[in-house]
Amino acid sequence: MAAGGKEESVAGAVFLSRDKSVKWSKTMLSAVNGRRSKVNVVRTARSVVLQRQIVDKLTDAVELYLNAALFDKLLKFTNMEAKRKRDKKQGHDLHYLRDFDMLELKACVGTLIMTGVMCSKEESLQEMWTETQGRPVLRACMPLHRFQEFLSCARFDDKSTRRKKQATDRLAAIRELFDSFAEKCQALYRPSPYVCIDETLVGFCGRCAFRVYMPSKPDWYGLKIWSMCDVSSSYL
């Protein structure tokens, strides 16, 4: 009886893992007296790694992640798609389908970033450009129809060779952009020792072979990405 009672009291003082191989105590650990173990001493802090690069303007910060080579390819392939749409719509008003230049292209990317900062993903573009409820900075940047044409024409690869690459890579349409951005996120920042690894669902409801359904997330449908974030700064 005594042995059985002791076993029950021990079981009630811990949490057991599903396979009962790991135990966690329900009792909070008391503060350790004396010097902290050196393995628990944090000696490195989070920091930005610029590698002798100079950042004087906000645009310089953006170009650390989206460099000139990526903008050149975006401009080339976006104008190729605009030309394809112009050839298909002969006889229509093609004013907003003219080729983009580099300044206008960067303005479009900046507009996308601005709408993200404004937390505007649930708003319609028409509402964001209205004079009553919209943002003056968006209307001052470019007409709504021109921005919509950029969204429909934006390409990061040669569409004529995409089908062959998609046979082995489902991210073929944005592979170069995605890999380059992920590498720069890792290279330009040194995280603190306190990080969190979790799955991130990027909300997306368009046509995509690897779109997932996760009702526990704010966006039920989207693309799942495994990410590591610095707990102290939320850097991805």
C-alpha positions as CSV (number, residue, x, y, z in Angstrom):
1,M,0.0,0.0,0.0
2,A,2.8,2.4,0.9
3,A,4.7,1.7,-2.3
4,G,1.5,2.1,-4.4
5,G,0.6,5.4,-2.7
6,K,4.1,6.7,-3.3
7,E,4.0,5.8,-6.9
8,E,0.6,7.6,-7.3
9,S,2.0,10.8,-5.7
10,V,5.0,10.9,-7.9
11,A,2.9,10.4,-11.0
12,G,0.6,13.3,-10.0
13,A,3.6,15.6,-9.6
14,V,4.8,15.4,-13.2
15,F,3.6,15.6,-16.8
16,L,4.3,12.6,-19.0
17,S,4.9,12.6,-22.7
18,R,2.7,10.6,-24.9
19,D,5.1,7.6,-25.0
20,K,5.7,8.1,-21.2
21,S,9.5,8.4,-21.9
22,V,9.9,12.1,-20.8
23,K,8.7,13.7,-17.6
24,W,8.3,17.3,-16.7
25,S,7.9,18.4,-13.1
26,K,4.8,20.5,-12.1
27,T,6.8,22.2,-9.4
28,M,8.4,25.4,-10.4
29,L,12.2,25.4,-10.1
30,S,13.6,27.7,-7.4
31,A,16.2,30.3,-8.2
32,V,19.7,28.9,-8.2
33,N,22.0,30.2,-5.5
34,G,25.5,31.2,-6.3
35,R,27.1,31.7,-9.7
36,R,25.2,30.6,-12.8
37,S,26.6,27.8,-14.9
38,K,28.7,29.1,-17.7
39,V,26.7,27.1,-20.3
40,N,23.7,29.2,-19.3
41,V,25.4,32.6,-19.6
42,V,24.4,34.4,-22.8
43,R,27.5,36.0,-24.3
44,T,26.2,36.9,-27.8
45,A,23.6,39.5,-28.6
46,R,21.6,40.1,-31.8
47,S,23.2,42.3,-34.3
48,V,22.9,43.5,-37.9
49,V,25.7,42.2,-40.2
50,L,26.4,44.8,-43.0
51,Q,29.9,43.6,-44.0
52,R,31.2,47.1,-44.7
53,Q,28.0,48.1,-46.6
54,I,26.8,51.6,-45.9
55,V,23.0,52.2,-45.5
56,D,22.2,55.9,-45.7
57,K,18.6,55.7,-47.0
58,L,15.6,53.5,-46.7
59,T,16.0,52.4,-50.3
60,D,19.5,51.2,-49.4
61,A,18.0,48.9,-46.7
62,V,15.6,47.4,-49.2
63,E,18.3,46.8,-51.8
64,L,20.3,44.8,-49.2
65,Y,17.5,42.1,-49.7
66,L,16.3,42.9,-53.2
67,N,19.5,43.7,-55.1
68,A,20.0,45.2,-58.5
69,A,20.4,41.8,-60.3
70,L,16.9,40.8,-59.1
71,F,15.4,44.1,-60.1
72,D,16.9,43.7,-63.6
73,K,15.4,40.3,-64.0
74,L,12.0,41.4,-62.6
75,L,12.0,44.3,-65.1
76,K,13.0,42.1,-68.1
77,F,10.5,39.3,-67.5
78,T,7.7,41.7,-66.4
79,N,8.0,43.7,-69.7
80,M,8.1,40.4,-71.6
81,E,4.7,39.5,-70.0
82,A,3.4,43.0,-70.7
83,K,4.3,42.6,-74.4
84,R,2.7,39.2,-74.6
85,K,-0.6,40.7,-73.2
86,R,-0.4,43.7,-75.6
87,D,0.0,41.4,-78.6
88,K,-3.0,39.4,-77.3
89,K,-5.2,42.6,-76.8
90,Q,-4.5,44.3,-80.2
91,G,-7.2,47.0,-80.9
92,H,-7.8,47.8,-77.2
93,D,-6.6,50.7,-75.1
94,L,-3.2,49.6,-74.1
95,H,-2.1,52.8,-72.3
96,Y,-1.6,51.0,-68.9
97,L,0.1,48.0,-70.6
98,R,3.1,50.0,-71.8
99,D,6.6,48.8,-70.7
100,F,7.8,49.6,-67.2
101,D,11.0,51.4,-66.5
102,M,13.2,50.8,-63.5
103,L,12.0,53.8,-61.4
104,E,8.3,52.8,-61.9
105,L,9.1,49.1,-61.2
106,K,10.7,50.1,-57.8
107,A,7.7,52.3,-57.1
108,C,5.4,49.3,-57.6
109,V,7.5,47.1,-55.2
110,G,7.6,50.0,-52.7
111,T,3.8,50.2,-53.0
112,L,3.5,46.5,-52.1
113,I,5.7,47.0,-49.1
114,M,3.7,50.1,-48.1
115,T,0.4,48.2,-48.2
116,G,1.9,45.5,-46.0
117,V,3.1,48.1,-43.5
118,M,-0.5,49.5,-43.5
119,C,-1.9,46.0,-42.8
120,S,-4.1,46.4,-45.8
121,K,-4.3,42.9,-47.1
122,E,-8.1,42.6,-46.2
123,E,-8.9,45.9,-48.2
124,S,-9.7,46.0,-51.8
125,L,-7.4,47.9,-54.1
126,Q,-10.3,50.1,-55.2
127,E,-11.0,51.2,-51.7
128,M,-7.3,51.9,-51.0
129,W,-7.2,54.3,-54.0
130,T,-10.4,56.2,-53.3
131,E,-10.3,59.8,-52.3
132,T,-12.6,59.4,-49.3
133,Q,-11.2,56.3,-47.5
134,G,-7.9,55.6,-49.4
135,R,-4.3,56.7,-48.8
136,P,-3.1,59.8,-50.6
137,V,0.5,58.3,-50.8
138,L,-0.8,55.5,-53.1
139,R,-2.7,57.8,-55.4
140,A,0.3,60.1,-55.6
141,C,2.6,57.2,-56.5
142,M,0.6,55.8,-59.6
143,P,-2.9,55.3,-61.0
144,L,-4.7,52.2,-59.7
145,H,-5.0,50.6,-63.2
146,R,-1.2,50.9,-63.7
147,F,-0.6,49.1,-60.4
148,Q,-3.1,46.4,-61.3
149,E,-1.3,45.8,-64.6
150,F,2.0,45.4,-62.6
151,L,0.4,42.8,-60.4
152,S,-0.8,40.9,-63.4
153,C,2.4,41.1,-65.4
154,A,5.1,40.7,-62.6
155,R,7.3,37.8,-63.4
156,F,10.6,36.5,-62.0
157,D,11.5,33.9,-64.6
158,D,11.2,33.2,-68.3
159,K,7.6,31.9,-68.8
160,S,8.5,30.1,-72.0
161,T,10.9,27.7,-70.0
162,R,8.9,27.5,-66.8
163,R,7.0,24.3,-67.7
164,K,10.1,22.3,-68.1
165,K,11.6,23.5,-64.8
166,Q,8.3,22.9,-62.9
167,A,8.6,19.2,-63.6
168,T,11.4,19.1,-60.9
169,D,10.7,22.3,-58.9
170,R,7.3,23.5,-57.9
171,L,8.7,26.9,-57.0
172,A,10.3,27.4,-60.4
173,A,8.4,30.6,-61.0
174,I,10.0,32.3,-58.0
175,R,12.9,30.0,-57.1
176,E,15.7,32.5,-57.7
177,L,13.9,35.3,-55.8
178,F,13.0,33.0,-52.9
179,D,16.4,31.5,-52.4
180,S,18.2,34.8,-52.7
181,F,15.9,36.5,-50.2
182,A,16.2,33.6,-47.7
183,E,20.0,33.7,-48.0
184,K,20.1,37.4,-47.4
185,C,17.9,37.1,-44.3
186,Q,20.4,34.7,-42.9
187,A,23.5,36.6,-43.9
188,L,22.5,40.1,-42.8
189,Y,21.5,39.4,-39.2
190,R,23.0,37.5,-36.3
191,P,20.2,36.4,-34.0
192,S,20.2,36.2,-30.3
193,P,20.4,32.8,-28.6
194,Y,16.6,33.0,-28.0
195,V,14.9,31.9,-31.2
196,C,11.7,30.1,-32.1
197,I,11.2,27.6,-34.9
198,D,7.7,27.2,-36.2
199,E,5.5,26.8,-39.3
200,T,4.3,30.1,-40.9
201,L,1.3,30.1,-43.1
202,V,1.4,32.8,-45.8
203,G,-2.2,33.4,-46.7
204,F,-3.0,32.6,-50.4
205,C,-6.2,31.5,-52.1
206,G,-5.0,31.3,-55.7
207,R,-4.2,28.3,-57.9
208,C,-1.2,26.5,-56.4
209,A,-0.4,22.7,-56.3
210,F,1.0,22.9,-52.8
211,R,-1.5,25.2,-51.1
212,V,-2.4,23.8,-47.7
213,Y,-5.5,24.0,-45.4
214,M,-4.8,24.8,-41.7
215,P,-8.0,25.9,-39.8
216,S,-5.9,26.7,-36.7
217,K,-4.2,29.6,-38.5
218,P,-5.7,33.1,-39.0
219,D,-5.6,32.4,-42.8
220,W,-7.0,29.0,-43.4
221,Y,-5.5,28.6,-46.9
222,G,-2.0,29.4,-47.9
223,L,1.7,28.3,-48.4
224,K,3.4,26.7,-45.4
225,I,6.9,27.9,-44.7
226,W,9.2,26.7,-41.9
227,S,10.8,29.8,-40.3
228,M,13.1,30.7,-37.4
229,C,12.4,34.0,-35.7
230,D,14.5,35.9,-33.1
231,V,12.3,36.1,-30.0
232,S,13.7,39.5,-28.9
233,S,13.1,41.3,-32.3
234,S,10.7,39.1,-34.3
235,Y,13.3,39.1,-37.2
236,L,12.5,36.3,-39.6
